[in-house]
């Protein structure tokens, strides 16, 4: 069982075999300009992604749904989702960004006022600074607690879901509060409501997620099939990305500051954190030159892979030089820290400018 509110330590191969997720690499050649996260294998799995490729090729309507649960600060690992949303937006997708304040309340105990503040000061501010334009008519952001369409749909869909099913998927038991049980159904409605007639009717929909969120995807796909005759839903597609490793070698977590580079960090703080991050180096310089490094267990290499090195050729050069022992960890770390500071020098300025606009997004009057 995968716990979407618990640990992010996931056996990717086991997940693919056990739950029927298909390899993304089998479809990548069908895309004219795959995102670097796709090219580099960071996006590793998919369900029914052929529908999305067809919609992109034929310039047909499709949607991307990617929620945010405001329970803490955004770290650089969260940037992957925004990068994907922007790529889909550039290919004509309608963007839906539910702010999961109801889930945050039920699963994390965060009150609604705090959720709204976090959504504005952290998530929306960072999304704008990273390049998503909320002024465009095809970008829709909302609070779950304020969206009647989503809540009404969740109630309608709940008619064909049983407690035993929720227990099997999520491990709910007699001590689970009812709000927590309701939260997954709200999330199902978040994903499916873009296919209601008032939002343009049935259309291919993709949900980019980490593998820990697959229980929500499986539940949504099952419910979509049950309501296919009544509401003509198209079962949503999904993609799955690997988690970036934390600075100390475990998972990167907002609740563990020593593991994360936060998007609200100063350029100097971000640079310093990179310089303290775990590498895949050997115990001695001699061993490093003889055996090479281990980029597969190196946080520094992951920073280049996920975020900082745009050139696949340069990244391959780093990989090969690390493995053959000609690139030492100190040199690689210094270069990566410099790139991280450069990114944050630019990003922090954009973040400051985004603050004013972010405060108006959830205002009913908008911009």
C-alpha positions in Angstrom: 0.0 0.0 0.0 1.2 3.5 -0.9 0.4 6.3 1.6 0.0 9.6 -0.2 0.2 11.5 3.0 3.3 9.6 4.4 6.8 8.7 3.2 8.0 9.4 -0.3 10.4 6.5 -0.2 9.2 4.5 -3.1 10.5 1.4 -5.0 9.9 2.7 -8.5 10.4 -0.7 -10.2 8.0 -2.4 -7.8 5.4 0.3 -8.4 5.5 -0.2 -12.1 5.2 -4.0 -11.8 2.5 -4.0 -9.1 0.2 -1.3 -10.3 0.6 -1.5 -14.0 2.3 1.8 -14.7 3.8 1.8 -18.2 7.4 3.1 -18.9 7.4 6.7 -20.2 10.4 6.1 -22.4 8.3 3.9 -24.8 6.4 7.0 -25.9 9.0 9.7 -25.8 9.8 9.3 -29.5 6.2 10.3 -30.3 6.8 13.8 -28.9 8.4 16.4 -31.1 9.9 18.4 -28.3 9.9 16.3 -25.0 10.6 18.2 -21.8 14.1 17.6 -20.4 12.4 15.8 -17.4 11.1 13.3 -20.0 14.3 13.0 -22.0 16.4 12.4 -18.8 14.1 9.7 -17.4 13.0 11.8 -14.4 9.5 11.3 -15.7 9.6 7.5 -15.7 6.0 6.3 -15.9 2.7 6.9 -17.5 -0.9 5.8 -17.8 -2.7 6.3 -21.1 -0.4 9.1 -22.1 -1.0 8.4 -25.8 -4.2 10.3 -25.5 -2.3 13.4 -24.5 0.2 13.0 -27.3 -2.6 12.7 -29.8 -4.3 15.9 -28.5 -1.0 17.8 -28.7 -0.4 16.6 -32.3 -3.9 17.3 -33.5 -4.1 20.6 -31.5 -7.3 19.3 -29.7 -8.5 20.4 -26.4 -6.9 18.8 -23.3 -6.3 19.7 -19.7 -3.6 19.4 -17.1 -4.5 19.2 -13.5 -1.9 19.8 -10.8 -2.9 20.6 -7.2 -1.0 22.1 -4.4 -1.5 21.2 -0.7 -0.5 24.3 1.3 1.1 22.8 4.4 4.6 24.3 4.3 7.3 26.0 2.3 8.0 25.0 -1.3 11.4 23.5 -2.0 13.3 23.1 -5.2 11.9 19.6 -5.7 8.5 21.1 -6.1 9.8 23.1 -9.1 9.5 20.0 -11.3 5.7 20.2 -11.3 5.7 23.9 -12.3 8.2 23.2 -15.1 5.8 20.5 -16.4 2.7 22.8 -16.1 4.5 25.5 -18.1 5.5 23.0 -20.8 1.9 21.8 -21.1 0.6 25.4 -21.2 2.9 26.0 -24.2 1.2 23.1 -26.0 -2.2 24.6 -25.6 -3.5 22.8 -22.4 -6.1 24.2 -20.1 -4.5 24.5 -16.7 -6.3 23.7 -13.5 -4.6 24.3 -10.2 -6.7 23.3 -7.2 -5.4 24.5 -3.9 -6.1 21.6 -1.6 -7.0 23.5 1.6 -9.6 20.9 2.5 -7.0 18.1 2.2 -4.5 20.2 4.2 -7.1 20.7 6.9 -8.1 17.0 7.1 -4.7 15.4 6.7 -2.4 18.0 8.3 -4.6 20.0 10.6 -3.9 23.3 8.8 -6.7 25.8 9.2 -8.3 27.4 6.1 -7.0 30.9 6.7 -3.4 29.6 7.0 -3.8 27.5 3.9 -4.9 30.6 2.0 -2.0 32.6 3.2 0.5 29.8 2.4 -1.1 29.3 -1.1 -0.5 33.0 -1.8 2.8 33.7 -0.2 4.5 30.4 -1.2 2.9 28.5 -4.0 1.3 31.1 -6.2 4.2 33.5 -5.7 6.7 30.8 -6.7 4.5 29.6 -9.7 4.5 33.2 -11.1 8.2 33.7 -10.5 9.0 30.4 -12.2 7.1 31.6 -15.3 3.4 30.6 -15.1 1.1 33.4 -16.3 -2.0 33.4 -14.2 -3.4 36.3 -16.3 -4.1 33.9 -19.2 -7.7 32.8 -19.6 -6.8 29.1 -19.7 -5.1 29.1 -16.3 -7.6 28.3 -13.5 -6.7 28.3 -9.8 -9.1 27.9 -6.9 -9.5 26.9 -3.3 -11.2 23.6 -2.8 -13.3 25.0 0.0 -14.7 27.7 -2.2 -15.4 25.7 -5.4 -19.1 24.6 -5.4 -18.7 22.8 -8.7 -16.0 20.6 -7.2 -17.8 19.9 -3.9 -21.1 19.1 -5.7 -19.3 16.7 -8.0 -17.5 15.0 -5.1 -20.9 14.4 -3.5 -22.3 13.0 -6.7 -19.3 10.7 -7.3 -19.3 9.4 -3.7 -22.5 7.5 -4.4 -20.5 4.8 -6.2 -17.6 4.5 -3.7 -17.7 2.3 -0.6 -15.9 2.5 2.7 -14.3 -0.9 2.0 -12.9 0.4 -1.2 -11.4 3.5 0.5 -10.0 1.2 3.3 -8.3 -1.0 0.8 -6.7 1.9 -1.1 -5.8 4.2 1.8 -5.8 2.0 4.9 -8.6 4.0 6.5 -10.0 2.5 9.8 -12.4 3.2 12.6 -10.2 6.0 14.0 -9.9 7.9 10.7 -11.8 11.2 10.8 -14.6 11.7 8.2 -12.9 14.8 6.7 -9.8 12.7 5.9 -12.0 10.1 4.2 -13.7 12.9 2.2 -10.5 14.5 1.0 -9.7 11.9 -1.7 -13.1 12.3 -3.2 -12.6 16.1 -3.4 -9.4 15.4 -5.2 -11.1 13.0 -7.6 -13.6 15.9 -8.4 -10.7 18.3 -8.8 -9.3 16.0 -11.6 -12.7 15.3 -13.3 -14.6 18.6 -13.1 -12.8 20.1 -16.1 -14.7 17.5 -18.2 -18.1 18.8 -17.1 -20.2 20.5 -19.9 -19.8 23.9 -18.3 -16.0 23.6 -18.6 -16.0 22.4 -22.3 -17.1 18.8 -21.9 -15.1 15.6 -21.9 -11.5 15.9 -22.9 -8.2 14.1 -22.4 -6.7 15.1 -19.0 -3.3 14.5 -17.6 -2.2 14.6 -14.0 1.6 14.9 -13.4 2.4 13.4 -10.0 5.0 11.8 -7.8 4.4 8.0 -7.4 3.1 8.4 -3.9 0.0 10.0 -5.4 -0.9 7.0 -7.5 -3.6 5.8 -5.1 -5.6 9.0 -6.0 -5.0 8.4 -9.7 -6.2 4.8 -9.6 -9.3 5.8 -7.6 -10.1 8.6 -10.0 -9.7 6.4 -13.1 -12.1 3.8 -11.5 -14.7 6.4 -10.7 -14.4 8.0 -14.1 -15.3 4.6 -15.6 -18.3 4.1 -13.3 -19.7 7.5 -14.5 -18.8 7.1 -18.1 -22.4 6.6 -19.3 -23.8 9.3 -17.0 -21.2 12.0 -17.5 -19.1 10.8 -20.5 -15.8 11.1 -18.6 -12.6 10.2 -20.3 -10.4 8.3 -17.8 -7.5 10.7 -16.9 -4.0 10.1 -18.0 -1.0 10.5 -15.6 2.7 10.7 -15.5 5.1 9.9 -12.7 8.3 11.6 -11.8 11.2 10.5 -9.5 11.7 12.4 -6.3 14.8 14.6 -5.9 17.1 13.5 -3.1 17.5 15.7 0.0 20.7 17.4 0.8 21.6 14.9 3.4 20.9 11.8 1.3 17.3 11.0 2.4 14.2 12.6 1.0 13.8 16.3 0.6 11.1 17.5 2.9 9.7 20.9 3.8 9.4 19.7 7.4 13.1 18.9 7.6 14.9 22.2 6.7 18.4 20.6 6.6 17.3 18.4 3.7 15.9 21.2 1.5 16.7 24.2 -0.6 13.6 26.4 -0.3 12.4 28.6 -3.1 12.3 31.4 -0.6 16.0 31.0 0.3 18.4 33.8 -0.6 21.0 33.2 -3.3 23.7 33.0 -0.6 21.7 30.4 1.4 21.0 28.3 -1.6 24.7 28.4 -2.6 25.8 27.5 0.9 23.4 24.5 1.0 24.7 23.1 -2.2 28.2 23.3 -0.8 27.2 21.1 2.2 25.2 18.6 0.1 26.0 14.9 0.0 28.1 13.7 -3.0 28.8 10.3 -4.6 32.5 10.6 -4.0 34.8 8.0 -2.7 36.5 8.0 0.7 39.8 9.3 -0.6 41.1 11.3 -3.6 43.1 8.3 -4.7 40.1 6.0 -4.7 38.1 8.7 -6.6 40.7 8.9 -9.4 41.0 5.1 -9.6 37.3 4.1 -9.2 35.5 7.2 -10.3 32.6 8.7 -8.4 29.0 7.4 -8.1 26.7 10.0 -9.7 23.7 7.7 -9.0 24.0 8.5 -5.3 25.1 12.2 -5.7 22.8 15.1 -4.7 25.1 17.5 -6.7 24.6 15.5 -9.9 20.8 15.4 -9.3 20.7 19.2 -9.0 22.3 19.4 -12.5 20.1 16.7 -13.8 16.8 18.1 -12.5 17.3 21.8 -12.6 20.6 23.5 -13.4 22.2 22.1 -16.6 20.1 22.7 -19.7 22.5 21.0 -22.1 22.1 17.2 -22.3 25.6 17.1 -23.9 27.3 19.0 -21.0 25.4 16.8 -18.5 26.6 13.6 -20.2 30.2 15.0 -20.0 29.8 15.6 -16.3 28.5 12.0 -15.9 31.3 10.4 -17.8 34.1 12.5 -16.2 32.7 11.6 -12.8 32.6 7.9 -13.5 36.1 7.8 -15.0 37.7 9.8 -12.1 38.7 12.9 -14.0 36.2 15.2 -12.3 36.6 15.6 -8.6 33.7 16.3 -6.2 35.0 19.6 -5.0 35.2 21.0 -8.5 31.8 19.7 -9.5 30.2 21.0 -6.2 31.8 24.5 -6.7 30.4 24.7 -10.2 27.0 23.5 -9.2 26.9 25.9 -6.3 27.7 28.8 -8.7 24.9 27.7 -11.0 22.5 27.5 -8.1 23.4 31.0 -6.9 23.0 32.3 -10.4 19.5 30.7 -10.7 18.5 32.2 -7.3 19.9 35.6 -8.1 17.4 35.8 -11.0 14.6 33.9 -9.3 14.6 35.9 -6.1 14.1 39.1 -8.1 11.2 37.6 -10.0 9.8 36.3 -6.7 9.8 39.7 -5.2 8.0 41.2 -8.2 5.5 38.3 -8.1 4.4 39.1 -4.6 2.0 41.9 -5.5 0.2 40.0 -8.2 0.0 36.8 -6.1 -2.0 38.6 -3.5 -4.8 39.3 -6.0 -5.1 35.8 -7.6 -7.5 34.4 -5.0 -9.4 37.7 -4.8 -12.8 37.3 -6.4 -12.1 40.4 -8.5 -8.9 38.8 -9.8 -6.3 41.1 -11.4 
